[in-house]
Amino acid sequence: MDLGIAGKKALVCAASKGLGRGCAEALAREGCEVTICARTAAEVAATAADIAAMAGRPVAHVACDITTPEGRAAALAACPAPDILVNNAGGPPPGDFRDWDRDTWLRALDANMLTPIELIKATLDGMIARKFGRIVNITSSSVKAPIDVLGLSNGARSGLTGFVAGLARKVAVHNVTINSLLPGSFATARLTGMYEARAKAQGKPAADVIAAAQRATPSGRFGNPAEFGEFCAFICSAQASYLVGQNILLDGGAYPGTY
């Protein structure tokens, strides 16, 4: 299927690895002019080169912290008028809410709620003027089913979800859509590190703990960042213009509810 987005400019945040990279790769394969950003200069440059070689077209990159005003300014200078925006940032750490002070909460809100809103604010009117825009927020399955030790993520990402729910329905008439992808367990370095830490605490081999977690998922495996990226690309497609304000769970069936 031709997704109808060849030549569209795409800004993909936190895209040097993991789910962000999967999205950048998929959009580049569809012919988008992709710009990626991430914090580590060497990693984001290497990823851009890899994607460019794979897709056969240049991929721009910028090393920045997207959760800061300076970082957002740098990303938008590299891609000043994106037609596609993929909001993504690393999640806050787990823990007990009794240990979190105000500054800890503000850091979580800055990264996982206010940064996406600031990027939407900076790019939305241009999309409206061009009569095409696709904004995809990578949030978390915890928006649908809160995870007890991820209270910072539960709160910040749910705040973004509530904000987007209203805005998406105001701009859809301009062929600008805003939707969110809610990943469950995907085979990323972050997930592997989490299970390795858990295995160490339990005194078990990491491979055994990871295998048990995969068996516990109805699909019997973790997701692949590439398949996540392909789904993101479809949400950004011309064909997805009627998909508005949705929170799409990609978790291999882990969420047990009907709705």
Secondary structure, DSSP 8 states (H G I E B T S, - for coil): ---S-TT-EEEESS-SSHHHHHHHHHHHHTT-EEEEEES-HHHHHHHHHHHHHHHTS--EEEE--TTSHHHHHHHHHHSSS-SEEEE---------GGG--HHHHHHHHIIIIIHHHHHHHHHHHHHHHHT-EEEEEE--GGGTS--TT-HHHHHHHHHHHHHHHHHHHHHGGGTEEEEEEEE-SB--HHHHHHHHHHHHHHTS-HHHHHHHHHHHSTTSS-B-HHHHHHHHHHHTSGGGTT--S-EEEESTT------
